[in-house]
């Protein structure tokens, strides 16, 4: 529960989250910890998200913004109000394990300033959600080994507040990829630890419209960021003709990870692989549009 001097501040950016926000906050308020923590939701919804938080979760600090706010900007606002020395990020469509914060703190106490963990599929009822899950989180499945990495998604990211202040926060103007830049800057100065025991569950996109829109937009921003920064994959920016290889390279790398580390999930992966490849193609179209026509 929240206290006057929390050790950890949990920050959640939110937009039209009434479908998932209750499960997310219930999981956060059910943490088994031996320290104090606070929960801050930065919400710019047009639906009933804010009302749900006010009525059901009075202990949660709600910052309601009148205009729709991008995730990076929302996180920056939340951190400006945070009291904790450690900042934990998750998303409004996630459910965290009841030992999420405790396990993260154990990793931080072992000398890491930035840690993150694995992502389970919270809605594996449809092929679309399964494909979206593998396409988005194939590097962060629960069966992946504990290791140092260069990137972790902000749905499951915990860091010391001093790291955030040192890096300068998230780019507030990006609709996607703001976590990529945060991790890119952090990895230049700090070691990033992936610990699969720091576990959450994510509700993935379950309609074709949301699936296509999300991966198209991520392709657009992937190209944008690789024009500006020396991120992995910027070889496709230096040598544009290689872009035609992107779908095959991405699908090969995902398949390799599945075979090497996640063979128990191979049946689901194989069944959903046509949709996964379509998602990669949509991502590639966005990438190529930004490269060739922007």
N, C-alpha and C positions, 0 to 999 in steps of 0.2 A: 504493500500500500504506500501511498505517497506520504512523505514526511517533510518537515521544515528543511532538513539538510540531507537531501537524497544523494547517494553515491552515483547512481545512474539516472540519466534522463532519457526516456524513450520518446522518439520523435516520429510522428506519423503524418505525412501529407495526405490530404483527402479531397476527392472531388466526386460528388454523386455516389457515395459509398453506402447508401442505406441497405443494400443487399447483403453486405458482408461486415459492416462495422461492429455489430453486436458480438459476433463470434470472435472477431479480432480482439476487442477490448476485454471480453470475458477471459480469453486465454492469457492476456497480459496481466490482468488482476489476479490470476490464479498461480502466479509464479512462486515456486518454492525457493526462497532465498533467505540468507542470514544478514541482509543489509536493507537499507531503505532505497526506494526508487520512486520516480514520478513518471507520469504519462502525459504527453502533450500532443494534442491533435490540432493541426493547422488545416482548417477546412474552408473551402470556397465553393461548397456545393449549392446547387439549386433545388435539390430534393430535400428529404427530411433527415439527412444525416445529423445536422446540428441538434435538431429536436430530440433525436434518439439519444444522443450523448448527454444532453442536459437532463433528460428524464430518467435514464437508466444508469448513467455513470457520472454521478455528481462529483466524484473524487478525481475525475480526469480533467485536466486543464484544457479548455477549448478556446482556440483562437479562431474566430470566424471572420473571414474576409469577404467583402461584398463582390469583388471581381474574381473570376477564375484565375487561379495562380498556378504556375508551372511547378512541378515537384521540387526542383532544385531551389527555387525561390522560397517555397513553403518550408523546406527543411532549414534554410538559412534563418527564416523568421522564428521557427521553433527553437533553434539553438540560441538565438538571442535572448530567449526567455528561460533557458534551461539553467538549473542550479547544480546539476551533477558534474562531477569531474570526468565522467565517462558518458559518451553519447551512444545510444543504441538506435539503429534505424530499422524499421520494418514498414510494410505497406498495409493499407486498410483492407486489402483482400487476402491477407495472410492470417494464419493461426499459428502461434508459437508454442513450442513444447513447454511444459511447466518448469523445466530446468534450464530454459534458454538463457536467461540472464546469468544464472549461477555458473553455468558451464563456460559462458563467454568470459566472465570475470576470472575464472581459473586460468584461462589461456592468457589473458592480459597480465595476470600476476606472475606468469612465467617469463615475462620480458617482452611480450609483443604489444605494440601500441595500436595496431589495427588487426582485427580478427573478424572472421565471418564463418558461415557454415553451410550445411546442406539444405536442399529444398525438396520436399516431397510434393506429390501431386494430390491436391485436396479434392479434385473433382475429375476422377478418371472414368466417368460414365460414358463419354463420347470420344470418338476417334479424333475430333477436332481438338478437344482439350488435351488428349494424350499427345498428339502431334505438337501442339503449342508448348507443352511441357518439355518434351525432348529437345525441341528446337531452341528453346530459351535457356534451359537449365542443364543441358547435357554435361557441362563441366562441373556441376555442383550437386550431383545426385548423392544420396546417402551412402552409396557403396564406393564412392571415390575415396582415395587415400588422403590421410592428413598430410599436408604439404604447404610449402610457401608458394604463393601465387602472385600474379601481377594485377589481378582483377577479382572483385567479388561484387555481386549485385546488392544494391541498397535495400532490398527487401530483407536482407539478413547480414547486416554490417554493424560492427561495434568498434568504436575507437575512443581514445583519450581525447578530451575536449581540446587539449593543447595541439593535437595534430590538426584538427579542423581549423583552429585559429592560425596555425603556422601556414597551412595551405591556402587559406583565404576562402574557404567554403565552396559551395557548388556554383557553377555558372548559372545564374538565375534566368537567362534568356533561352536556354535550350529546352525544347519539348521532349527530347530523348537524348541519351548519351551523356547526361550530366554526371552520372556515376562513373562513366568511363574516364572522364577528365579528372574527377576527384581521385580515383584509384591510380591513374597515370602519374599525377603529381605526388601522391603519397608514396608510391613505389620508388620514387627517386630518392627518398630520404629514409623510408621506414621499411621494415619487413612486414609483409602481409601474410597472415596465417589462415589457411583454410582448415577448419576442424569439423569433420562431418557430424560430431556429437552436438554441435551448436545447430539445432534443427528447427526448421519451420515447415509449414505446409502452405502452398500457394494455390489460390483458385485461378485457374488458367482460362483463357478465352474459349468460349464454347459456342461461338457462331462464326460462320464463314466471313461475315462482314467485319467483325472485330479482329479475327485472325489475319485477314488480308491487310486491313488498315494498319494494324500494329507492325507487322513485319515490313510492309512497304515504307512506313515512316522510319523504322529503324535502319533500313537500307539507305534512305536519304541522309540520315544523320551520321551513319557510319562513314559515308563518303565525305561529308562535310568536315568531320573531325580529322579524317586522315589527310585532308588537304592542309590542315592547320598544324597538326601534331605528328610526330614520328611514332605513330601507334603501330602495333603488329598488323600486318596486312597492307601497309602503305605502299608496298611494291606494286599494287594494282593502280595506285595513283601515279606512280612514277612511270609505269608502262601500261597505259590504258588498254592496248589490245589484249592484255592478259585478263581483262575483266570477264571475257567469255568463259574463263575457266572457273570463276568463283563458285557457281552452283555445284560443280563436281568436286572442287577442293573442300568446300564446307561439308558436303554430304559424306565424303570420304573420311574427314576428320571426326565427324560425329559418330559414324559407323565404327571407326577404330576405337574410340573411347568406349562405346557400348560393348564391343567384343572383348576388350582388354579388362575393363573394370566392372561392367554392368551386365554380365551375360545372363543373369536371372531375369533381366528385363527385356531380353532379346525378342521373345514372342510379341510383346506389345510394340516394341520398336519396329519389327518387321511388318506387322499388320498396319501400322500407321505410317510406314515409310513413304508411300505415295503422297500423302498429305504433307509430310515433312519436306519432301523434295519440292512440292508446289510452293510451300512457304519460303523455301530457300530461293526459288525462282522469283517470287514476289519481292523478297528482300533485294535480290540482285537487280531487278528492274528499278527499284528506288535508288540503289547505289549508282547504276549506270546513268539514270536521269540526272542525278546531281553532278556526276563526272562530265557528262557530254553536253548537257543542255542548260547548265546553270552558269 
